[in-house]
Amino acid sequence: MRIGIDARAAIWYRGTGIGTYTYQLCRHLYELYHADAPERLRLFWPGEEYRHLHIAQEEIFRLVEQNRERFWEEVHIPQAIQQEKIDLYHVPQNGIGLPTGKVCKLVVTIHDLIPYICPETVGRGYLRIFLEEMPRILERVDHIIAPSCCTARDLMQITGVPEEKITVVYEAAEPNYRPLDKGQARAYMREKFGVTRPYVLYVGGFSPRKNLRLLIHAFQQVRRHLPEEHCLVLPGKQSKEFSDIEIMVSSRGLQEHVHFIGFVGVDDLPWIYNGASVFVYPSLYEGFGLPPVEAMACGTPTVVANVASLPEVAGDGAMLFSPIRAEQLEEILYTVLTDPALAAALGERGLRRAASFSWRQAALSTHDVFARLS
């Protein structure tokens, strides 16, 4: 069986969950196939920047022209699939870019159903495209990969996709997320970002869905009672949603206690996670939730909301709280930040939980999906 993968998201969305998923899946499928059957895999790519995937075997890339909107899926990809004699084509980014016409077996990964569940948190353009295209995508594909049982249930309940058409394949932290020297991590934060105090950390953007207002409220309350002063560190690029959070911080007089450190790259993030006293993820909805897994992989005590996929993914590696109860989060933060033994035990549990996920296993499970369709 010859497999084609739309690999564009590996560079277009690098640093996001979909970008990480596409990048790691392509690399690990390549490692799975290249020794015995290198001709099995083709990565469909829109230009010459394939070296970003760090795959030396250039012949597995099929460079496909992308010069006009929709020509990729309507013209170029169907032609390339036929020329490469592809038997199965996988679109990892929620099915967007699925080729028109049934030219071979089709598989998509649906990462979440945010436009259905939290439409008010999605941009108008993406919301329109998603809601218009998704029913057609789900009807046309032969199989769907979901990153959690939560997302699989959402697919069945909201769109009516039958259970037998869905396979759950868990994602994982990338290898660079690992325990580092905590003293060096704190020094890194001082020197690069000017963070001089112990800190509570959140990573994941400023969408209203991420529920940062509750985190900021809980942090404002708990910081007054801590024996050691802490600050709150919030990475992320500036946006309309960022401005709303910045205004909230200013209105509460927290400018000296909340550090907005801007967009950070994948090289910075392991140090940022390792330097934190605790990582908090208060999101109202996730299809998987990579940041908590990354934090746990660094051995950082992790606290997550008890909704959607987060309890499933975190398992016993994190403490849970209701994302509508700021006082509950406040109590948990106080406990973790004042009980070193509990924090250490929580970090160890998180390490074990994060280690239960791997990109090699994700590639093997994805291969099994492909094999069943052959």
N, C-alpha and C positions, 0 to 999 in steps of 0.2 A: 504493500500500500504506500502510495506517495502522498505526503502530507504537506499542505501549504498553510502558512500562518501569516496573517496580517500583523506585521511587526512594528508598524508605525508608532504605536503608543509607547514603545520602549524608549524613544527619544522625545517624542512630542510631550509626553506627560511624566517625564522622569522627575522623581521627587514626590509624586502622588501615588496613591494606592494602585491605580490602574497601570501607571507607568512601571512601578516596581514589579507588579504581577507579570506584565508582558516581558519585561527585561529578563527576569529570573526564569520564567517558563521557557522562553526561547533558548537561553543558555543551557538549561538543564535538559531540555529535550535534545539539543545538539550533543551534549555529553552522553546522553543515553543511546543515541543512534550512530554517532560518527565512527566509532571503531568497527562496527560490524555492517552497518547499512547506511553509509553517508548519503547515498542517493535518495534516501527515504524522505528527507526534510528539505523544504524550500521556504525561506523567509522572504516574504514580499515586502519590498522596501521602496520608498518614494524618491530616493536619491543616492548620493555617494557617501553619506555619513554612516555607513554600516559599521565602521570601525569602533563606534561608540559601544557596540555590543561585545567587543573584545573576543570575537570569534575569528580565528586566523583563516579558516577554510572559506575563502571568498566565494567559491563556486556554489555554496548553499544559498547565496543571496540572489534573488531575482529582482533586479531593479525595474520598477514599473513607473512609467511616466505619469505624473499627476499635474496636468497643466490647466485643467478647468474643473469647476465644481461638478461633482457627480460623475465625471468621466471615469474616475477610479473604479467605482462599482458597476457602472453601466457598460463600459467599453474595455478599459485596459485590463482589469482583473479577469473578466470572463475569457478574454483572449489569452492572457498569460496562463490561466488554469488549463486551457486546452493545449497550448503549446508545451507546457511542462508535464502534461499528462497527470495532473493532480487528481487523486481519488477523493480526498477529503480536505476541506478548507475551513480553518478555525479563525474566527474573529474574536479577539479577547476583550474589546472595549465595548461591552454592552450591545454588541451586534451592529453598532453604527459603522457603516462601510460594507455591509454584507453585499456581495455581488447580486445583481439582478439576474433573474433566470435561475433555473436549477441546473447548474453545470456540473455539479458533483455533490457528494455528501457535505452537509453544512453543520458546523458546530459553533455555538457562541458561548461566551461567558457573560452572565448577567451578574454584576457585582452587587447590585442593590436595586430597590424600587423607590428611591427617594422621590422622584417626580410624582409618584402615586401617593406616597405616604406623607411627605412634607413638601407639597408643591410650592408653598409660599417661600421656601428657602432656595428655590432654583431659579436661575435666570430665565427670562421669558423665551429666548431663542431656543435654549436647550430643552426647556419644558415642552415647547410646541413640537420640536423634532421628536423627542422621546415618546410623547403620548401619541403622535401620529404614526411613528414608525414601529413602535414596539409590538402592537398586535400583529402586524404583517411579519415582523421578524420571527416572533414565536411560532407563528403558523407555518412558516417556510422551513425552519431549521429541523434537522434530524435529531439533534440532542442539545441539551443545555447544561452547562457547568455552573454551579452556584458555589460561593465560597463558604457557606454555612448552612446548617439546617434551618436557621431562621429565614434566610433568603429563599431557600427552597420552599418553605411553607408560605411565604409571601407570594411567591410565583403561583403556587397552586390556588391559594385563596383569592388573590386579586385578579389574576389573568385566566385561571381555569386550566393551566397546563397540567397534564396528568403526571402523577408521581414517577411513573416509569420513564418519562422523558427527561428527568433531571438527575444528575449525579453531583454530590457534594464533594468538592476538592478544597481542602483547607490551604490557606496561604501560610507564610512564615516570615520571620524577620530575616533580613539579609545578613551575611556572615560578619559584616563589620560591626553589627550590634552585639557586643560582648562586654563582660566586665573589664573595666580599665582601672588604673590606679586612681582612687578617689581624690587624693591630694593633688595629683596632676590635673584631674578634671576640674577641680575648683580653681586651680591656678590658671588653667586655660580660659575659664569663664571670666576671671578677673582681668586677664590681659587682653582678651579679644572682645569681650562684651561689657566690661566694666561692672560686672556683677560681683560685689565684694561680700555679700552676706549669704548664709544658707538660703536655699530657695525651694519653693513649691513650683512644679513644672507642669505645663500643659503644652501639647503639640497637636496641631490639626486644623488650623485655619479659624476664621472668624465668622463663619456662617451662623445665623441664629439657631440652626439645628444643633450646633455644638454646645449651646447652653452655657456660654461663658458668664452670663450675668449671674447665674446661680453660684458659679465658682468664685467670682469676685466678691459676691456678698458673703459667702462662707469664709473666704480668706480674710476679709475685713473684720469679721467678728472674732475669728480665732487668733489672729496675730496679736491682739491685745492681751491675751492670756498666756502666751508662750514664754517660757523662761529665757529662750534665746530668740532674738529678733530674726524673722524670716522675711523674704520678699517673694513676689510671684513673678515668674518669668514666662512670657508669652511670645514665642517666635511666630513669624508669619509676615507675608508681604502686605503692604498697605492696600486698602480697598474701601469701598463704601461701608462694608460691614465692620472693617477695622476702625473706621472713623467713629462709628456708633459706640464701640467698646471704649475707645480712647476718651470720648466725651463722658461716658459713665465713670471711668476712672478719675477724670478731672473733677467731676461734680461731687465725688465722694472724698476729695482731698487725698487721693492715694498715689499721686504722681511719683513720690519718692519711694514707694513700696511696690510698684508694679513696673517691671522692665519690659518694654517692647523692643526686642532685639532685631526685628526685621526678618527678611527671608534668610534662611540658613540652608546650606547645602548638605549633601549626604555625608561629607567628610566631617562636618561640625557636629552633626546630631549625636553620634555615639558619646562624644565628650559632654554634650549638654545633658543627655540622659544620665550619664554616670555621675555628674556633679550634683544632681538633684537629691534632696532629702526624701521627696515623695513625688510620684507622678500621678496626676488626676485627669480622668477622662470623663467629663460629665455629659457626653453626647446623648441626645434624645433618640437617635436612630443611626444604626450602622448596618451595612451588609456583612462586614467582617470586623474591621477595626484593627488596622496594622499598628498604630502608635502604641497601644497597650502591650502588644506582643514585643515590639522593639524595646520598650521600657523594661519589661520583664526579662528579656534576653540580656540586658545590661545589669541585671541584679538590683534594679531600683524598686523599692517598695511601690506598689501600684494599687490605685483605687479607681474603680470604674462604676458607671451607672448600671443599674440592674435591669436594663431594657434591651430589646432587640437581640442582636447577636452577641452582645458583650459578655453576659454571664456564660454563654456557651464557649466562647473563645478563651476567656480568662480562667475558667474552671476554678480550682482552688488556689490559683496563683495570684489572686488579687482580692482586695476587700470590696464589697458592693454597697451601694447606697441608692436611695430613690432620687432620681433627677429632678423631683419637684419638692424635695425637702432639704433646704439649705442647712437647717439645724442638724440633720443627720450627718451630712458631709462635714460640718464643723466639728462634731464630736469625733468622727473618725480621724480627721486631720490632727486634732489635738492628741488623740491616743497614739497615732503613729509617730508624731513629732516629739513626743515626750517619753516614749518607751523604746529605748534602743534595742532591747532584746526582741520585742515584737516586730520592730522594723526590720531587723536582721533576718528573723524567721520568715517574714513576708517576702523579703528579697530572695531568699533561698527557694521558697515555694514558686515564686515567679520564674526563676531560672529553670526549674524542672518543668514547669508548664510550657515555657517558650521552647524548650528543647524537644517537646513532643511534636512540634511542627517542623517540617523541613521542605525545602524546595525540591530536593531529589524525590521525596515521596509525592509531592504535588505533580512532578513530571511523570512518575510511574503511574499514578492514578489517572492522569490525563491520557497517557498512552493506552491504558486499559479501556477508556471510553472510545478512543479511536479504533482499537482492535475489535471491540464489540460491533462496530458499525461496518467493518470490512466485509 
